[in-house]
Amino acid sequence: MARLCLNMIVKNEAAIIERCLAAAGPHVDVYAILDTGSTDDTIARIRAHFARLGIPGVVAEGVFHTFEQARNDALDLALRSGLDFDYLLFCDADMDLEVTRRDFRDRLDGPVYSIAQRSVDGFEYPNVRVLRRDVPARYRGVTHEYLDVGDRPRPLLDGVAFLDHASGANRTGKYERDIALLGEALRAEPDNARYVFYLANSHYDLGDFTTAMAWYARREAMAGWAEEVFYSSYRTGLCLQRLERDDEAAARLLDTWQRFPERAEPLHALALHYQRKGQHRLVHLVAGAGRAIAAPREALFVETDVYAWRLKDLDAVALYWLGRRSAAAALNHELLALVPAGERARIAQNLAYCESRPAAPSLPDATAATRQPYDKYDGLKRWGWYVDQFEAWREHLATDAPVRVLEIGAFDGVSANMMLDAIFTHPQSQVVAIDPYHADPTTPEVDASTRDTFLRNARIGGHQERIKLLQGYSFDLLPAMAHASFDLIYIDGSHLARHVLEDAVLAMRLLKPGGIIGFDDYLWTSTSDPGDPTASPKVAIDAFERVYADRIEPLFGTRQRFYRVRADAAP
């Protein structure tokens, strides 16, 4: 059996290091770990953990300048330690080693091996993680570094994988840090395609889709490794979707699949596009083509859930709407065994629709809905504070036609669900919701966990395919949505007057002729500064009404104010 040395760099990982060591510890014989400046008790926890296991090793203190430098220092630490081992196992503190074949060490005889690295959000790709100690190798890259082993084969090691939680201390400010590191590195190496690729990814992950597209275009033009070229083209399609340039996005995704027919991710994104438009025959066509593609075994950033169940899920919904309920039911039966636990209730409900369509729900009586517990949404009352506005919404806004809504200030998703439940009931109606999920003085209760509640409520409400969440600030996202248009824009974001007015001005450019713009909390006052009118929406809404008096007509509202844009109004 080959002897393994666990090799890592760590810094301030006390909160998670023991989870990592508990997973890897039973499979290693020694350890060599470089700490690059912890101020917590990471080092003490590492030593104590391995002492309990009786595993010898060394923890040394070092510095961090770049990931290339730090990982090479850790590699050198192991090679010079005098510890007895045959292979190095490279790991990060936020990873768990998952072993399904305990004899994997018996099968080690080559110079280098890749291990499948899976993220908690469904990505998978092979990464060089096992190196024989006599093989010369160095890490390359200031960030998103890789182990350079020359032209040696890097076979995928069966029976073992890494689950990447992406929760390490180094994740704080990761994207901003990576952008700075990569930008500096590109000034020294302007033709480094890998740096260009990961700079594009960093901007994408920050939500700066316009800048990301520019870097992806540069990476595509550099050609080279097909995996990065594919992903750059695919991500460009996703950027276009996020920017509401849907027709361009569809064309790009189709072109990406044409050039890379072995990847199904573009077809999945394209099928979602057609589903949002209610074009179920096209969903079935595209999802069916995607389902015929086997998941690549050793490709970059494979979205495993797309191949495992997501395309089948889209196809099942499309078949239902095409009237092929038996075929849809068969797929839903299969999906029950494939989807994660959090999706099973939805699939079971879809199956029930296929096997015995329930009666169409009637619009709820406003008085009956007022304060009755309703467990459809995450323990909240039915539609919460929207109940007292329900009759006005139903009288002035409800329609059987497909409606496209932009909601600025998504919060927990109750309002988006209410709109699709009872106001805009056409199956092709859609809500695009914007929220940064970052507290401000008027919404201190909003944080990242609120986003999770929004997504959960969208799933529970059965509208997850008709509600599109854009996380970011409205002043960043709205100018980038110049190609989008909406029937209704509902403003319920920051309540500071200057923010409300800015949202309104930007929103007016996105409304269709005859469209409706609405504001929440017209009479709301700030509890922290009730005497300051600029801390509340009213002064902004009044200013909006005066400035746009020649273009809008009051529609209804007291606590909420709604206006219709005249169809003949000049821009």
N, C-alpha and C positions, 0 to 999 in steps of 0.2 A: 504494500500500500504506500502510495506517495505521501510524503510529509509536506504539509502546507504551512506557510507563514502568512498570517493576516497582516496586510500592509495598508495603512490608512494615513490621511492627514485629518486633523480635528482642530476645532477651536470652539470653546463654549458650547459643548454638546451634552452637558450634564442631564438635560431633560430627556434625551432620547438615546444616549449611548448604550445604556444597558439593554434596551430592546434589540439593538443591532448586535451586541456581543452575545446575547442569549441565543440568537439565531445562528450566528457564525461559529460560536465557541465550540460546540460539539464536533466540528468538522476540521478544526485546525490544531496544529501541534505546537506552534510558537507564534509570537506576534512581534511586530516592529512598527510602532506608531509614532508619527511626528505631530506634536502639538505646536501650533503656530501662534500661540499667545492667549490661551484661555485665562480668564479672570474668575471662572467658577471652579468647581471641583471635578472637572472632566478627568484630569490625570489621575486623581485619587480613585475615582470610580472605576477607571480602566484597570488599574493595578489591583484593586480589591476584587474585582470580578474574576480576573484570571488567577489570582491567588486562591480563590475558593475552588477553582477548577484544577489547580495544580499545574497550570500551563506556564512555562517560562517565557520571558520576552523582555522587551525594552520599550519605554516611552521616553522620547527625547524632546527637548524644547528647541524650537527653531523660529524662523521668521517667515512671513508671507509677503512676496512682492507680486508674483503671478502664479497661476495654477501650474504652469509648466515648471517653474523653479521649485515650488513647494513639493510637487509630486516626485520630481527627480531627487530632491533631498531625502524624501521618505524612502524611495527606492534604494538610494545609496546607503541609508541607515541600515536597511535590512541586509544588504549584501556585505556590509562591513561589520555586522554585529557578532559574527561567530556563532550564530544560532544554527541549529541543525535542521535543515529543510531542503526539499527537492524543488518545490514550486512556490511562487508567490501568488496569493489570492488578494486582488485589489478590491477594496470596499470603501463605501462612504458611510458616515454615521447615520444618515437617514434611509439606509437600505436594510432590508431583511433578506438573508440568504434562505431560499426555499429549496429544500432537497427532497426529491421524490424517488431518487435511486441512491441509496446510501452507499452503494459500491462505486460511486463516481470516481473516487480517488484511485481505485484499482485500475481504472481504464486510462489513466494519464501516462502517456509515453512520448507524446509529441512535444515540440518546442513551445507552442503557444495555443491557447484556446479562447474562443469567445463564449460568453454566457448571455442568455436572453435577459434583457433588462426591461422590465415592465413597469409602467407608471400607473398610479392609482386612477388616472383619468383615461386609461385604455390604450395608451401607446405601447408599442413593443419594438425593440430593435436589438441586434447583436452588438455586444461591446467586448473588446479584448479585456479579460479580467483574470486570466491565469497565464503565468509566464514561468518557464523553467529557469532556474537560477543561473545557468551557464549561458543563457541566450542574451546577447547584447541588445539593449532596447533603451530608448529615451522617450520621455513625454515631449510633445510638441504643441504649442499654442498657449497664448496668454490666458485664455479661458476657453471653455468647450474643447479642452485639450484631448489628445489621443495618444495612445502608446504606439510609437513608431517601431515596428518589428521588421522593417524591410519588406521583401516580397514573400515572406514565409506564409504558408497557408494558415488560416485562422478558423479551424472547424468549430462548429457550434457544439458545446458540451451538453449531451443529453442528461436529463434527470436532475438538473439544477438550474435555478434562475434567481435573479435579484428582483425584489419588489421595491421600487423607488417611491418613497413617500413624499419626496421633495419638501421635507420639513426641517432641514438642517438649519443651524444658526447662520450659515452663509447665504441662506435664501433671502434674508432681509436686505432689501435694496438691490437684489440680484440683477434685475434688468438694467437699472441705471448704472450699476457698477460695470456690467458687461459692456454696455454701450461705450462707456468711457475707456475701458481697457481695449476694446476692439477698434475704436476710433484711433487711439494712439498707435496701436499696432499697425493699422492700415496706412498710417502716414509713413511708417518705416517699410512696409511691404504692401504697396498698393495693389499688387496682382495676386494677393493671397485669397483664393476663392473661398476657402473655408471661413476666413474672417468675414468676408462679405455676406456669406450665407447666414452665419450666426448673428451678425449685426441686423440683418433683415428680421430674423426670428425674434430678437430682443425687442425691436420696435413693434412687431406684431403683438407680442405678449404684453406690452405696455398699452396696447390699444391705439397706437399711432399708425393707422392702416395706410394712410397716404405715404408716409415716409417708408414704411415697410415695403410697399409696392415698388418704390424707386430702387431700393436695394435688391429686392427679388429680381427685378428686371436686369439689374447689373449682373447678378449672379447667373441668370440664364444666358446672358450674352457671353459670359466667360466659358460656357460649355464645361467640359471635364466630366467629373463623376456624375453619372446619370441619376443616381439617387437624389443628389442635391438639386439637379436641374428639374427633376420631376416635382420635388417638394416645393421648389420656388414657384413653378407654374401653378400647382394646386393651391398653394397659399395665396397667390395673386387672385385666384377665383374667390377664395374666402374673403379676402380684403374687399373685393368689389361688392360682395354680398353685404358685408358689414357697413359699407358706405352707401347701401341702398341703390347701387347701380346694377340692378338685377339682370337686365338683358345682357350687359357686358359680362357679368359673372357667369351666366349660363353658357355664353359662347366660349369663354375661357375654360370652363370646366370640361365642356365637350371636347375642345381642342386638346386639353391635357390628357384625357382618356384616349383620344385618337393616337397620340404620340406614345402613351404608356399604357397599352391595353392590359397589362398584367396587374394594374392597380385599380381597385374598386372605389377608393375614397372619393374621387371626383364624381363618380356616378351617384354615390350616396348624397353628396351635397346637391347635385343636380336634381335628384328625385325629391329632396326636401323643397327645393325651389318650386317644382311643379306642384307638389302637394299644397304649398301655401297659396298657389294660384287656383287650386281646385281642379287641376288638369289631371284627373286620376288615370286616364288612359296612358298619358305620358309617364306618370309615376310607375305604372305597371311595366311599361316598356323598358324604362331605364333601370328600375330596381331588378327586373328579371335579368337584364344583361349583367348587372353587378353581382347577382347571386351566382352566376355561372363562373365567377372568378375565384380561384382558390387563394387563401391567405398566403402571401409570400413568407417563406421561412426565414430568410436572411436579408431583409430589406430595411431601409431606414424609416423609422417612425410609422410603423404599421398600426393602423387603428383597428385593433383586433375585434372590437365589438361590431364594427361595420360588417366584417366577414361572418362573425358568429351569429348575429341576430338582427342588427339594425335594418339592413336591406330587406330581410324577410318581413320584418315588422311593417315597413312602409308598403311593401307589396300586399300584405294582408289587408291593410286599411284601404288601399286602392281597389282591390278585388271586391271588398264589401260595397264600396260606392259604385262599382260597375255592375252590381247586381249578382255577382258570382259568390254568393254567401257560403256555399258548401266549400269551395276552394279556400275562401278566407278563413272559415272555421278550421279547416285542416291545418293551415299554417299557424293559426293561433294555438292549436293543440301542441304543435311542435315548439312554439315559442315558450310555452309555459315551462319547458324543461331547459330552455337556453338562456332566458333573460335573468339579470340580477334580481335579488329578492325585492328591491324597491320598485321593480316594474311589473311584478306578477299580478298585483291587484288590477292594474290597468289592462293587462292582456286578458285576464279572466273576464273583465267587463266587456272587452271587445268580443270575446268568444260568446258571451251571453247575447250580445247584439246580433251576432251572426246566426245563432241557433234559434232565437226567438226575439224578434225585434220588439222592444218595449213601446208602450204608447208614448207619443211625443209629450214632453213635459209642458204643462200649462204655465203661463206667467203667474208668479206668486202674487197673492193678495198682499198689498203693502202692509196692512195692519197685522196680518198673520205672520209676516216676515219680521216684524219689528224687533222683537227681543227673544225669539225662540232659538234655543241652541240648534246649531246646524253643523254637523261634523264633517261636511264636505271639505271645509277649509281649515286645516291645521288648528283645530280647537277654537276658532274664532266664531263670533256670531255671524249669521248669514249677512254678508255684505257690510257688516260693521256700520260705520258712520254714514254709509251711502243709503241706508234704509230710508231716512227722512227725505231724501232727494229722488227716491225711486219713481214716484208717480210723475214728477216733472220730466225726468229722463224719458220715461215711457211715452208720455204725451208728445214731447217735442222732438225726440231723437230716434225712437224705435223705428225700425224699418226691416222689411224682409229682403231687401237688396243687399248685395255684398258691400261691405264698408271697410275702409282702411283707416285705422285710428293710430295716431301718435300720442302717446301718454308721456309727458315730461314729469318725472317723479313717480317711479314704479312702486316704491315702498314694498309691501309684502304681497302684492299681486291680487288683492281682493277686488279692487276696482276693475282690473283687467278681466277677471273672471266674471264679475257682474255684467260687464258690457257684453261679453260673448254668451253668457247664460240667458239673458233676458232682454237685451236691447238690440244687439246686432247679431241675430240668430242665424243668419245665412251661413252655411258651412264654409264659404270662401271668405267670410269676414276675418280680419286679422288685426291684432293690436301689436304695434311696435312700441316697446317701453324703454325709456331711458332713465338711468339712475347711476350715480357714481358709487353709491353705497359707502359714503364717507360722511360722517357727522358734520353738520355746520351749526351755527348758533341757534337756528330755528328748528333743527331736527336732530337733537343730541342722541335720540334713541336709535338712529339708523347706523348700522355698521355692516361688516361683511356677513354676519350671520343673517341679517335681513334678506340678503340676496338668496341665501339657501332656502329661506322660508318662501320667497317669491317663486323659486323654481319648483319647490315641493307643492305649493298651492296650484301652480299651473298643471303639474302632473295629476294631482288629486282631482282637479276640476275637469280633467280630460281635454285640456286646451293646449297642451305643450307644443303641438305642431302649429297652432294658430297664434301663439304669443311669442314674439321675438324680442329677447332682451338685449339691449346694447348697454354695456356697462361703461360709463364715462360721464364727463360733464357735458351738459347741453351746449355750452358755449363752444366746446370743441367739436361735438358731433353734428350739430345742426348745420353749420356752414359746409360740412363735408357731404351733406345729403342733398346737394343741389338738384340731383336727378330724380329725387323722390317726390311723391305727391300724396296728399291725404285728404280724406273727406271730413275728418274731425281731428282737431288737435286740442288736447286737454292738458292744461298747465297746472301742475300741483307739485312743483319742485321746491327749490329754495324760496322762502317767503320774504326774503329781503327785497325791497321795492326795486332796486336797480337790477336784480337778477330776474324778477318777474317781467319787468319791462323789456329787458334784453331777450328773454325767451319769446315774448310776444312778437317782437319785431322780426326775429329770425324765423319764427313759426309762420308768419304771414306769407313768407316767400314759398312755403311748402304746401299751402292750402290750394285745393282745386277751386276753380270758380264756383261760387255757390256753397263752398265749404263752411264749416262751423269751427269757431275757436271758443274754448271755454276756460274759465279760471275757477279754481277752488278757493275757499276761505277768504272771500271778499271782506268780511267783517272781522277777520282774525286779528288779534293784537298780540304783540310779543309780551310774554310774561316777564322776560328779563329786562325789557325797557319799554313799558307800555306807553310812555309819553313820546316816543320817537316814531313819527309816522313813516320814516324811511325803513323801519324795521318790520313793516307789515305790507301785505299786497295791495291794500286799497288805493294808496296814492298812485301806484303804478297802473292799476286797472283804470282808474279815473283818467290818467294821462293818456293811456292807450285809446280810451273811448273818444277823447277830444281830438287826438292827432289823426285817428283813422275815421273820423265822423263821416267823411264822404265816401267811405268804402264799406262800412259795416252797418248792420241793422240789429238793434237789440232783439234777442230772441226770448230769453226768459231768465229768471233767477234773482235771488236775494242774497243768500249766503254764497251761492255759486252764480257766476255771471257767464252767459253764453251769448255769442253774437254770430250772425250769419254774414259772410262776405258776399256782397252783391255780385251776381254773375257778370254784370256789365262794368264792374269797377275797374278803373285803370290801375296798373301796377303801382 
